[in-house]
Amino acid sequence: MTDSYFDLRQRITEIGALMYARNLTDSAGGNISVRVNDVILMTPRYAGSKYLWRLRPEQVLVLDLAGNRLEGEGEVSREVRVHLKLLNDFYPDGTAVVHGHARNALVFCSLGQPIPSMLYATDKFGAIQLVEDAPAHTQRLADVIGAAMAEQLERVRKQAAAVLAPRHGVFVFARDLESGFDALERIEVSAYCALMARLIS
């Protein structure tokens, strides 16, 4: 393993485990990537379904900027196209992509509705909008997410921006890994508040 990346690979495994434990993603998918200079560190395929997000640092892949595996155990995620699009087109404004199947946010993804900002803590992200529906794992999905993030780069520079992929999940593009995780959880809490508000209003 490349010693210079060990701490960050370890941190990615910790964030992934937290996402799973806090219902910010599920066994069906989700992925995390971080760009460091000319390489991208990314969680492997089947991180949820096969490994239940109990990853070792050695399983976090080291990719070149074209998505070719340089180091790490396992296969490259099928969702790598979105990560490559964002981390190649907009680096260094953003350095991390956090994609989750957050439980309450998925309700909005399934219905095709944006998540409103319900809290002061989420006003910085605005309403989380949906991108055009595109099949998972495709370049088309990467392109529509890239276009949406291009309009939110000021948010990325400050902390993060997010979009919803219909019937799929939340994609967060952030200035760094911790900012991406923080944004995903805040947005998920806002989704929960919006759903609960509809029950009691």
N, CA, C and O of each residue as an XYZ file, in Angstrom:
804
protein
N       0.843     -1.193      0.000
C       0.000      0.000      0.000
C       0.880      1.246      0.000
O       1.962      1.257      0.588
N       0.401      2.293     -0.667
C       1.144      3.544     -0.675
C       0.988      4.220      0.680
O      -0.098      4.678      1.034
N       2.081      4.280      1.435
C       2.018      4.786      2.803
C       1.471      6.196      2.876
O       0.792      6.541      3.843
N       1.752      7.026      1.870
C       1.329      8.420      1.913
C      -0.194      8.563      1.868
O      -0.722      9.611      2.239
N      -0.899      7.537      1.423
C      -2.355      7.591      1.340
C      -3.040      6.810      2.450
O      -4.269      6.799      2.517
N      -2.281      6.157      3.321
C      -2.899      5.246      4.291
C      -3.910      5.952      5.178
O      -5.022      5.456      5.358
N      -3.548      7.098      5.733
C      -4.454      7.779      6.659
C      -5.755      8.169      5.987
O      -6.823      8.034      6.583
N      -5.682      8.654      4.748
C      -6.900      9.059      4.051
C      -7.736      7.847      3.664
O      -8.965      7.897      3.731
N      -7.092      6.771      3.266
C      -7.847      5.555      2.963
C      -8.556      5.040      4.220
O      -9.699      4.588      4.155
N      -7.879      5.111      5.340
C      -8.488      4.730      6.614
C      -9.677      5.628      6.933
O     -10.725      5.153      7.371
N      -9.508      6.931      6.711
C     -10.590      7.873      6.990
C     -11.787      7.599      6.089
O     -12.925      7.706      6.546
N     -11.570      7.254      4.844
C     -12.670      6.918      3.941
C     -13.438      5.712      4.467
O     -14.668      5.699      4.411
N     -12.744      4.701      4.976
C     -13.443      3.532      5.540
C     -14.269      3.939      6.751
O     -15.368      3.422      6.947
N     -13.765      4.844      7.554
C     -14.499      5.293      8.743
C     -15.757      6.054      8.357
O     -16.821      5.851      8.943
N     -15.632      6.935      7.363
C     -16.795      7.696      6.905
C     -17.833      6.760      6.294
O     -19.030      6.926      6.528
N     -17.389      5.787      5.519
C     -18.324      4.822      4.939
C     -19.081      4.053      5.997
O     -20.290      3.861      5.872
N     -18.399      3.610      7.033
C     -19.050      2.881      8.121
C     -20.063      3.771      8.840
O     -21.149      3.318      9.201
N     -19.702      5.046      9.047
C     -20.639      5.981      9.672
C     -21.880      6.190      8.798
O     -23.002      6.220      9.302
N     -21.672      6.330      7.505
C     -22.816      6.496      6.604
C     -23.781      5.324      6.716
O     -24.996      5.518      6.770
N     -23.249      4.127      6.750
C     -24.082      2.929      6.824
C     -24.802      2.860      8.165
O     -25.994      2.558      8.220
N     -24.085      3.139      9.237
C     -24.668      3.061     10.577
C     -25.753      4.115     10.780
O     -26.700      3.886     11.533
N     -25.629      5.250     10.128
C     -26.562      6.361     10.333
C     -27.617      6.456      9.230
O     -28.277      7.483      9.077
N     -27.767      5.367      8.459
C     -28.778      5.298      7.395
C     -28.603      6.366      6.330
O     -29.570      6.809      5.710
N     -27.353      6.775      6.126
C     -27.051      7.715      5.052
C     -26.746      6.999      3.750
O     -26.678      7.627      2.693
N     -26.565      5.702      3.821
C     -26.514      4.842      2.646
C     -26.963      3.457      3.074
O     -27.263      3.225      4.245
N     -27.007      2.538      2.117
C     -27.515      1.201      2.419
C     -26.667      0.142      1.721
O     -25.654      0.455      1.095
N     -27.088     -1.096      1.837
C     -26.319     -2.181      1.232
C     -26.391     -2.172     -0.289
O     -25.568     -2.799     -0.954
N     -27.373     -1.463     -0.842
C     -27.554     -1.458     -2.293
C     -26.556     -0.571     -3.019
O     -26.420     -0.671     -4.238
N     -25.852      0.298     -2.291
C     -24.914      1.142     -3.021
C     -24.373      2.290     -2.210
O     -24.288      2.231     -0.984
N     -24.009      3.338     -2.925
C     -23.305      4.461     -2.340
C     -21.813      4.306     -2.591
O     -21.324      3.188     -2.756
N     -21.101      5.396     -2.620
C     -19.656      5.356     -2.796
C     -19.042      6.684     -2.394
O     -19.724      7.705     -2.307
N     -17.743      6.650     -2.152
C     -16.997      7.810     -1.677
C     -15.722      7.911     -2.503
O     -15.090      6.900     -2.811
N     -15.347      9.144     -2.860
C     -14.066      9.341     -3.541
C     -13.439     10.645     -3.081
O     -14.130     11.594     -2.708
N     -12.116     10.669     -3.117
C     -11.351     11.862     -2.772
C     -10.197     11.975     -3.757
O      -9.484     11.004     -4.009
N     -10.020     13.164     -4.308
C      -8.871     13.378     -5.192
C      -7.713     13.982     -4.408
O      -7.883     14.931     -3.643
N      -6.539     13.411     -4.616
C      -5.300     13.934     -4.043
C      -4.313     14.100     -5.195
O      -3.776     13.119     -5.708
N      -4.081     15.341     -5.594
C      -3.189     15.624     -6.722
C      -3.650     14.870     -7.965
O      -4.724     15.166     -8.489
N      -2.883     13.919     -8.443
C      -3.221     13.233     -9.690
C      -3.749     11.822     -9.489
O      -3.703     11.009    -10.413
N      -4.244     11.521     -8.312
C      -4.884     10.227     -8.086
C      -6.218     10.448     -7.384
O      -6.451     11.482     -6.758
N      -7.086      9.447     -7.505
C      -8.390      9.454     -6.846
C      -8.484      8.209     -5.974
O      -8.248      7.095     -6.442
N      -8.826      8.400     -4.715
C      -9.063      7.296     -3.800
C     -10.565      7.049     -3.760
O     -11.343      7.978     -3.546
N     -10.976      5.797     -3.968
C     -12.409      5.520     -4.082
C     -12.763      4.171     -3.494
O     -12.006      3.207     -3.613
N     -13.924      4.111     -2.858
C     -14.422      2.848     -2.327
C     -14.692      1.871     -3.472
O     -15.030      2.292     -4.578
N     -14.545      0.573     -3.214
C     -14.687     -0.420     -4.279
C     -16.140     -0.794     -4.555
O     -17.040     -0.458     -3.785
N     -16.348     -1.481     -5.645
C     -17.657     -2.052     -5.943
C     -18.052     -3.034     -4.836
O     -17.206     -3.719     -4.262
N     -19.338     -3.085     -4.557
C     -19.901     -3.989     -3.542
C     -19.531     -3.593     -2.120
O     -19.577     -4.433     -1.221
N     -19.163     -2.328     -1.891
C     -18.826     -1.906     -0.531
C     -19.974     -2.179      0.435
O     -19.752     -2.537      1.592
N     -21.209     -2.008     -0.051
C     -22.365     -2.268      0.800
C     -22.846     -3.699      0.737
O     -22.957     -4.363      1.768
N     -23.133     -4.185     -0.462
C     -23.792     -5.486     -0.592
C     -22.913     -6.656     -0.177
O     -23.414     -7.644      0.360
N     -21.620     -6.560     -0.416
C     -20.710     -7.659     -0.083
C     -19.979     -7.445      1.233
O     -19.784     -8.388      1.999
N     -19.573     -6.198      1.498
C     -18.732     -5.922      2.669
C     -19.461     -5.203      3.795
O     -18.891     -4.992      4.866
N     -20.738     -4.817      3.560
C     -21.530     -4.127      4.572
C     -20.804     -2.906      5.130
O     -20.953     -2.563      6.303
N     -20.031     -2.266      4.289
C     -19.279     -1.053      4.619
C     -18.261     -1.274      5.736
O     -17.869     -0.330      6.422
N     -17.840     -2.515      5.913
C     -16.749     -2.816      6.848
C     -15.474     -2.994      6.031
O     -14.963     -4.103      5.873
N     -14.988     -1.894      5.528
C     -13.847     -1.922      4.620
C     -12.534     -1.754      5.377
O     -12.475     -1.110      6.424
N     -11.499     -2.344      4.824
C     -10.131     -2.111      5.288
C      -9.484     -1.058      4.380
O      -9.890     -0.913      3.226
N      -8.498     -0.333      4.875
C      -7.848      0.676      4.018
C      -7.338      0.098      2.706
O      -7.361      0.783      1.683
N      -6.876     -1.156      2.717
C      -6.359     -1.787      1.501
C      -7.420     -1.948      0.419
O      -7.095     -2.092     -0.759
N      -8.696     -1.923      0.824
C      -9.777     -2.082     -0.146
C     -10.156     -0.765     -0.825
O     -10.839     -0.774     -1.849
N      -9.726      0.349     -0.274
C      -9.978      1.630     -0.929
C      -9.016      1.738     -2.113
O      -7.797      1.679     -1.948
N      -9.580      1.894     -3.291
C      -8.795      1.861     -4.516
C      -8.059      3.175     -4.745
O      -8.544      4.248     -4.388
N      -6.888      3.068     -5.343
C      -6.158      4.225     -5.842
C      -6.270      4.186     -7.355
O      -5.792      3.249     -7.995
N      -6.908      5.215     -7.934
C      -7.163      5.273     -9.367
C      -6.378      6.416     -9.995
O      -6.073      7.410     -9.336
N      -6.056      6.262    -11.270
C      -5.549      7.423    -11.996
C      -6.743      8.273    -12.419
O      -7.888      7.909    -12.153
N      -6.486      9.385    -13.065
C      -7.571     10.315    -13.382
C      -8.484      9.829    -14.501
O      -9.502     10.458    -14.793
N      -8.126      8.720    -15.123
C      -9.006      8.099    -16.113
C      -9.837      6.965    -15.498
O     -10.660      6.352    -16.178
N      -9.615      6.694    -14.209
C     -10.373      5.652    -13.539
C      -9.731      4.287    -13.558
O     -10.368      3.304    -13.177
N      -8.480      4.197    -13.993
C      -7.774      2.912    -13.991
C      -7.223      2.622    -12.601
O      -6.675      3.508    -11.946
N      -7.367      1.395    -12.161
C      -6.902      1.017    -10.830
C      -5.385      0.909    -10.800
O      -4.786      0.206    -11.614
N      -4.769      1.613     -9.853
C      -3.333      1.546     -9.627
C      -3.003      0.664     -8.437
O      -2.015     -0.069     -8.441
N      -3.847      0.748     -7.419
C      -3.666     -0.036     -6.197
C      -5.025     -0.337     -5.599
O      -6.032      0.268     -5.966
N      -5.038     -1.292     -4.663
C      -6.257     -1.586     -3.925
C      -6.877     -2.899     -4.317
O      -6.654     -3.408     -5.415
N      -7.664     -3.447     -3.404
C      -8.328     -4.728     -3.606
C      -9.748     -4.510     -4.127
O     -10.433     -3.581     -3.700
N     -10.181     -5.353     -5.034
C     -11.549     -5.273     -5.516
C     -11.679     -4.551     -6.837
O     -10.696     -4.114     -7.435
N     -12.927     -4.436     -7.278
C     -13.246     -3.858     -8.577
C     -13.594     -2.377     -8.448
O     -13.997     -1.909     -7.384
N     -13.432     -1.662     -9.538
C     -13.811     -0.253     -9.584
C     -15.338     -0.142     -9.562
O     -16.031     -0.911    -10.229
N     -15.849      0.805     -8.804
C     -17.292      1.010     -8.702
C     -17.899      1.313    -10.070
O     -17.283      1.978    -10.903
N     -19.097      0.821    -10.285
C     -19.800      1.102    -11.535
C     -20.204      2.569    -11.634
O     -20.492      3.058    -12.726
N     -20.228      3.278    -10.501
C     -20.611      4.688    -10.498
C     -19.407      5.611    -10.653
O     -19.503      6.809    -10.390
N     -18.280      5.059    -11.078
C     -17.048      5.850    -11.150
C     -17.168      7.028    -12.105
O     -16.470      8.027    -11.931
N     -18.028      6.939    -13.105
C     -18.122      8.014    -14.096
C     -18.512      9.354    -13.467
O     -17.964     10.394    -13.831
N     -19.455      9.328    -12.526
C     -19.850     10.572    -11.860
C     -18.667     11.158    -11.098
O     -18.412     12.361    -11.170
N     -17.950     10.318    -10.376
C     -16.818     10.781     -9.578
C     -15.725     11.364    -10.472
O     -15.157     12.412    -10.162
N     -15.436     10.692    -11.566
C     -14.417     11.193    -12.487
C     -14.835     12.529    -13.098
O     -14.021     13.442    -13.236
N     -16.105     12.632    -13.459
C     -16.600     13.882    -14.051
C     -16.381     15.053    -13.102
O     -15.834     16.082    -13.498
N     -16.800     14.902    -11.863
C     -16.706     16.007    -10.914
C     -15.264     16.303    -10.517
O     -14.856     17.463    -10.456
N     -14.501     15.259    -10.251
C     -13.147     15.457     -9.740
C     -12.149     15.843    -10.826
O     -11.074     16.359    -10.518
N     -12.485     15.603    -12.083
C     -11.640     16.069    -13.186
C     -12.034     17.470    -13.652
O     -11.170     18.306    -13.919
N     -13.332     17.721    -13.748
C     -13.793     18.990    -14.308
C     -13.698     20.154    -13.323
O     -13.493     21.293    -13.743
N     -13.843     19.896    -12.034
C     -13.993     20.988    -11.076
C     -12.955     20.990     -9.950
O     -13.052     21.808     -9.035
N     -11.989     20.114     -9.995
C     -10.892     20.146     -9.040
C     -10.019     21.375     -9.332
O      -9.769     21.647    -10.506
N      -9.547     22.123     -8.345
C      -9.589     21.866     -6.900
C     -10.737     22.538     -6.158
O     -10.715     22.577     -4.928
N     -11.757     23.077     -6.867
C     -12.895     23.657     -6.148
C     -13.502     22.622     -5.203
O     -13.849     22.935     -4.064
N     -13.626     21.401     -5.683
C     -14.078     20.298     -4.852
C     -13.090     19.155     -4.944
O     -12.489     18.925     -5.994
N     -12.923     18.441     -3.847
C     -11.969     17.325     -3.829
C     -12.604     16.008     -3.416
O     -11.930     14.978     -3.419
N     -13.897     16.014     -3.056
C     -14.530     14.791     -2.558
C     -15.946     14.650     -3.097
O     -16.669     15.634     -3.251
N     -16.325     13.421     -3.378
C     -17.694     13.086     -3.778
C     -18.217     12.054     -2.794
O     -17.585     11.024     -2.558
N     -19.380     12.344     -2.225
C     -20.031     11.416     -1.297
C     -21.411     11.111     -1.853
O     -22.263     11.994     -1.944
N     -21.624      9.867     -2.222
C     -22.907      9.436     -2.792
C     -23.558      8.458     -1.829
O     -22.974      7.433     -1.475
N     -24.781      8.788     -1.407
C     -25.473      7.923     -0.468
C     -26.911      7.671     -0.852
O     -27.531      8.444     -1.583
N     -27.429      6.563     -0.337
C     -28.845      6.231     -0.457
C     -29.497      6.529      0.889
O     -29.987      5.628      1.570
N     -29.496      7.803      1.261
C     -30.016      8.220      2.566
C     -31.519      7.949      2.639
O     -32.264      8.276      1.716
N     -31.951      7.349      3.745
C     -33.294      6.774      3.835
C     -34.407      7.775      3.568
O     -35.294      7.503      2.759
N     -34.380      8.918      4.226
C     -35.459      9.893      4.035
C     -35.320     10.649      2.728
O     -36.320     10.981      2.091
N     -34.104     10.920      2.328
C     -33.894     11.591      1.039
C     -34.385     10.733     -0.115
O     -34.831     11.262     -1.133
N     -34.306      9.403      0.031
C     -34.766      8.520     -1.038
C     -36.261      8.658     -1.308
O     -36.713      8.381     -2.419
N     -37.032      9.082     -0.312
C     -38.458      9.319     -0.547
C     -38.628     10.413     -1.597
O     -39.450     10.292     -2.506
N     -37.852     11.470     -1.466
C     -37.922     12.562     -2.429
C     -37.387     12.124     -3.794
O     -37.923     12.521     -4.829
N     -36.330     11.303     -3.797
C     -35.816     10.767     -5.062
C     -36.875      9.927     -5.762
O     -37.036     10.011     -6.979
N     -37.588      9.125     -5.001
C     -38.582      8.223     -5.602
C     -39.793      8.987     -6.124
O     -40.403      8.585     -7.114
N     -40.142     10.089     -5.460
C     -41.301     10.883     -5.878
C     -40.945     11.950     -6.909
O     -41.832     12.552     -7.513
N     -39.653     12.182     -7.111
C     -39.239     13.223     -8.043
C     -39.503     14.617     -7.520
O     -39.910     15.498     -8.277
N     -39.276     14.830     -6.224
C     -39.503     16.126     -5.603
C     -38.224     16.616     -4.934
O     -37.480     15.809     -4.378
N     -37.953     17.916     -4.975
C     -36.765     18.445     -4.291
C     -36.937     18.388     -2.785
O     -38.059     18.353     -2.280
N     -35.822     18.378     -2.070
C     -35.843     18.448     -0.610
C     -35.750     19.914     -0.211
O     -34.756     20.566     -0.526
N     -36.759     20.452      0.475
C     -36.665     21.857      0.894
C     -35.690     22.008      2.056
O     -35.442     21.061      2.802
N     -35.148     23.200      2.197
C     -34.346     23.487      3.387
C     -35.297     23.784      4.535
O     -36.078     24.733      4.477
N     -35.225     22.962      5.582
C     -36.120     23.094      6.722
C     -35.434     23.730      7.930
O     -36.098     24.067      8.911
N     -34.126     23.895      7.869
C     -33.361     24.306      9.035
C     -32.331     25.364      8.652
O     -31.899     25.425      7.501
N     -31.940     26.188      9.604
C     -30.845     27.108      9.364
C     -29.600     26.350      8.912
O     -28.808     26.849      8.112
N     -29.441     25.135      9.437
C     -28.245     24.339      9.136
C     -28.169     23.890      7.688
O     -27.110     23.468      7.222
N     -29.301     23.977      6.960
C     -29.296     23.543      5.559
C     -29.548     24.682      4.579
O     -29.542     24.468      3.367
N     -29.768     25.890      5.090
C     -30.037     27.009      4.179
C     -28.885     27.239      3.208
O     -29.100     27.683      2.080
N     -27.663     26.938      3.644
C     -26.492     27.164      2.784
C     -26.523     26.300      1.527
O     -25.870     26.626      0.536
N     -27.274     25.205      1.561
C     -27.354     24.304      0.402
C     -28.558     24.605     -0.480
O     -28.634     24.134     -1.615
N     -29.504     25.394      0.041
C     -30.732     25.644     -0.696
C     -31.589     24.391     -0.780
O     -31.295     23.380     -0.142
N     -32.649     24.468     -1.574
C     -33.440     23.269     -1.853
C     -32.592     22.320     -2.703
O     -31.928     22.749     -3.646
N     -32.620     21.049     -2.367
C     -31.823     20.071     -3.108
C     -32.648     19.597     -4.301
O     -33.653     18.902     -4.150
N     -32.196     19.989     -5.489
C     -32.959     19.775     -6.705
C     -32.648     18.429     -7.357
O     -31.606     17.822     -7.110
N     -33.572     17.988     -8.187
C     -33.369     16.771     -8.957
C     -32.725     17.084    -10.296
O     -33.022     18.100    -10.925
N     -31.848     16.203    -10.715
C     -31.320     16.277    -12.072
C     -32.236     15.486    -12.994
O     -33.121     14.759    -12.542
N     -32.013     15.636    -14.265
C     -32.752     14.846    -15.254
C     -32.541     13.361    -14.985
O     -31.434     12.927    -14.665
N     -33.612     12.590    -15.118
C     -33.508     11.149    -14.887
C     -32.567     10.527    -15.919
O     -32.700     10.757    -17.121
N     -31.627      9.745    -15.430
C     -30.665      9.061    -16.299
C     -30.299      7.743    -15.632
O     -30.228      7.671    -14.405
N     -30.068      6.709    -16.418
C     -29.757      5.406    -15.823
C     -28.505      5.455    -14.947
O     -27.547      6.168    -15.246
N     -28.534      4.691    -13.869
C     -27.356      4.583    -13.006
C     -26.183      4.031    -13.801
O     -26.359      3.264    -14.747
N     -24.990      4.434    -13.400
C     -23.725      3.909    -13.931
C     -23.416      4.366    -15.352
O     -22.541      3.795    -16.003
N     -24.119      5.387    -15.844
C     -23.926      5.808    -17.228
C     -23.216      7.155    -17.314
O     -23.200      7.932    -16.359
N     -22.630      7.410    -18.481
C     -22.025      8.708    -18.718
C     -23.084      9.796    -18.749
O     -22.806     10.942    -18.397
N     -24.286      9.452    -19.162
C     -25.369     10.440    -19.173
C     -25.645     10.944    -17.770
O     -25.829     12.145    -17.571
N     -25.676     10.042    -16.787
C     -25.880     10.457    -15.407
C     -24.734     11.366    -14.962
O     -24.962     12.397    -14.328
N     -23.513     10.983    -15.293
C     -22.359     11.811    -14.939
C     -22.478     13.205    -15.543
O     -22.163     14.197    -14.885
N     -22.925     13.284    -16.772
C     -23.016     14.575    -17.456
C     -24.080     15.478    -16.842
O     -23.846     16.673    -16.668
N     -25.254     14.920    -16.511
C     -26.306     15.770    -15.949
C     -25.948     16.220    -14.535
O     -26.282     17.336    -14.139
N     -25.280     15.371    -13.779
C     -24.835     15.777    -12.442
C     -23.730     16.828    -12.555
O     -23.706     17.797    -11.797
N     -22.824     16.628    -13.501
C     -21.773     17.620    -13.713
C     -22.336     18.979    -14.069
O     -21.867     19.999    -13.565
N     -23.340     19.002    -14.935
C     -23.949     20.276    -15.334
C     -24.614     20.962    -14.147
O     -24.534     22.182    -14.006
N     -25.267     20.183    -13.300
C     -25.927     20.757    -12.125
C     -24.918     21.293    -11.116
O     -25.137     22.345    -10.515
N     -23.824     20.579    -10.932
C     -22.803     21.033     -9.982
C     -22.055     22.256    -10.495
O     -21.591     23.077     -9.703
N     -21.935     22.384    -11.804
C     -21.251     23.549    -12.378
C     -21.931     24.846    -11.981
O     -21.285     25.892    -11.927
N     -23.230     24.792    -11.703
C     -23.985     25.976    -11.314
C     -23.899     26.257     -9.812
O     -24.427     27.262     -9.336
N     -23.234     25.369     -9.066
C     -23.192     25.499     -7.607
C     -21.770     25.508     -7.054
O     -21.550     25.160     -5.894
N     -20.814     25.902     -7.873
C     -19.422     25.801     -7.435
C     -19.101     26.705     -6.250
O     -18.206     26.389     -5.466
N     -19.808     27.814     -6.104
C     -19.560     28.669     -4.934
C     -19.926     27.917     -3.652
O     -19.236     28.043     -2.640
N     -20.995     27.145     -3.692
C     -21.349     26.324     -2.528
C     -20.283     25.257     -2.269
O     -19.948     24.965     -1.121
N     -19.763     24.685     -3.344
C     -18.717     23.669     -3.195
C     -17.489     24.280     -2.532
O     -16.903     23.677     -1.632
N     -17.099     25.465     -2.968
C     -15.909     26.110     -2.384
C     -16.094     26.394     -0.902
O     -15.146     26.302     -0.122
N     -17.323     26.741     -0.515
C     -17.591     27.051      0.897
C     -17.727     25.789      1.732
O     -17.206     25.725      2.846
N     -18.416     24.790      1.212
C     -18.550     23.506      1.895
C     -18.912     22.409      0.914
O     -18.115     21.507      0.655
N     -20.134     22.488      0.360
C     -20.596     21.403     -0.509
C     -21.849     21.824     -1.247
O     -22.526     22.778     -0.866
N     -22.146     21.092     -2.316
C     -23.405     21.199     -3.036
C     -23.927     19.786     -3.251
O     -23.164     18.820     -3.252
N     -25.233     19.681     -3.432
C     -25.830     18.353     -3.584
C     -26.943     18.385     -4.615
O     -27.578     19.414     -4.843
N     -27.164     17.231     -5.232
C     -28.289     17.031     -6.135
C     -28.902     15.666     -5.860
O     -28.270     14.788     -5.274
N     -30.141     15.510     -6.296
C     -30.825     14.228     -6.213
C     -30.889     13.599     -7.596
O     -31.221     14.263     -8.578
N     -30.569     12.320     -7.661
C     -30.764     11.563     -8.892
C     -32.074     10.789     -8.739
O     -32.209      9.998     -7.805
N     -33.039     10.997     -9.634
C     -34.338     10.349     -9.480
C     -34.226      8.836     -9.308
O     -33.516      8.156    -10.048
N     -34.949      8.332     -8.307
C     -35.031      6.894     -8.018
C     -33.655      6.289     -7.737
O     -33.441      5.095     -7.948
N     -32.736      7.108     -7.265
C     -31.356      6.639     -7.115
C     -30.753      7.063     -5.782
O     -30.512      6.213     -4.925
N     -30.503      8.353     -5.585
C     -29.873      8.769     -4.349
C     -29.353     10.183     -4.400
O     -29.648     10.941     -5.324
N     -28.569     10.529     -3.386
C     -28.010     11.872     -3.217
C     -26.545     11.873     -3.627
O     -25.786     10.984     -3.241
N     -26.153     12.866     -4.405
C     -24.750     13.063     -4.761
C     -24.295     14.394     -4.170
O     -24.866     15.443     -4.470
N     -23.263     14.346     -3.330
C     -22.699     15.533     -2.714
C     -21.295     15.741     -3.265
O     -20.494     14.806     -3.305
N     -21.000     16.952     -3.685
C     -19.669     17.332     -4.148
C     -19.156     18.382     -3.183
O     -19.803     19.411     -2.985
N     -17.986     18.134     -2.572
C     -17.561     18.953     -1.444
C     -16.111     19.368     -1.547
O     -15.329     18.797     -2.308
N     -15.772     20.376     -0.763
C     -14.389     20.853     -0.741
C     -13.457     19.811     -0.130
O     -12.277     19.761     -0.476
N     -13.983     18.961      0.793
C     -13.182     17.880      1.368
C     -14.114     16.795      1.887
O     -15.333     16.965      1.896
N     -13.544     15.697      2.311
C     -14.331     14.526      2.693
C     -15.266     14.812      3.856
O     -16.452     14.488      3.790
N     -14.751     15.411      4.914
C     -15.578     15.671      6.093
C     -16.725     16.634      5.780
O     -17.827     16.486      6.308
N     -16.464     17.608      4.929
C     -17.527     18.537      4.535
C     -18.627     17.824      3.759
O     -19.804     18.156      3.899
N     -18.247     16.849      2.944
C     -19.239     16.086      2.198
C     -20.111     15.229      3.090
O     -21.326     15.165      2.905
N     -19.491     14.568      4.063
C     -20.263     13.756      5.007
C     -21.217     14.639      5.808
O     -22.391     14.306      5.974
N     -20.712     15.753      6.296
C     -21.528     16.679      7.078
C     -22.729     17.161      6.269
O     -23.847     17.202      6.782
N     -22.506     17.524      5.018
C     -23.592     18.006      4.168
C     -24.636     16.920      3.947
O     -25.835     17.189      4.022
N     -24.192     15.694      3.674
C     -25.134     14.606      3.443
C     -26.025     14.401      4.658
O     -27.235     14.230      4.514
N     -25.441     14.415      5.855
C     -26.262     14.195      7.048
C     -27.225     15.349      7.285
O     -28.383     15.121      7.632
N     -26.765     16.589      7.105
C     -27.668     17.733      7.272
C     -28.850     17.647      6.301
O     -29.994     17.892      6.683
N     -28.565     17.300      5.054
C     -29.624     17.195      4.048
C     -30.587     16.074      4.399
O     -31.794     16.218      4.201
N     -30.088     14.972      4.911
C     -30.952     13.865      5.324
C     -31.858     14.278      6.483
O     -33.031     13.908      6.509
N     -31.329     15.034      7.434
C     -32.154     15.515      8.540
C     -33.227     16.477      8.023
O     -34.362     16.452      8.500
N     -32.879     17.311      7.064
C     -33.859     18.220      6.480
C     -34.967     17.434      5.780
O     -36.139     17.801      5.866
N     -34.599     16.358      5.090
C     -35.599     15.506      4.445
C     -36.535     14.895      5.482
O     -37.747     14.843      5.273
N     -35.978     14.433      6.595
C     -36.794     13.865      7.673
C     -37.763     14.916      8.216
O     -38.946     14.637      8.406
N     -37.255     16.122      8.464
C     -38.112     17.180      8.988
C     -39.242     17.508      8.011
O     -40.380     17.721      8.428
N     -38.935     17.550      6.729
C     -39.955     17.849      5.729
C     -41.040     16.775      5.712
O     -42.225     17.086      5.598
N     -40.639     15.530      5.823
C     -41.629     14.438      5.834
C     -42.477     14.467      7.084
O     -43.695     14.302      7.017
N     -41.838     14.677      8.236
C     -42.591     14.720      9.494
C     -43.529     15.932      9.534
O     -44.628     15.854     10.084
N     -43.093     17.037      8.954
C     -43.925     18.243      8.942
C     -45.218     17.986      8.178
O     -46.270     18.521      8.529
N     -45.136     17.174      7.141
C     -46.358     16.881      6.372
C     -47.339     16.053      7.188
O     -48.546     16.115      6.953
N     -46.842     15.289      8.135
C     -47.723     14.461      8.956
C     -48.458     15.273     10.008
O     -49.599     14.957     10.346
N     -47.819     16.320     10.532
C     -48.424     17.038     11.651
C     -49.022     18.384     11.245
O     -49.651     19.054     12.064
N     -48.831     18.780     10.001
C     -49.370     20.077      9.585
C     -50.858     19.982      9.284
O     -51.479     20.980      8.919
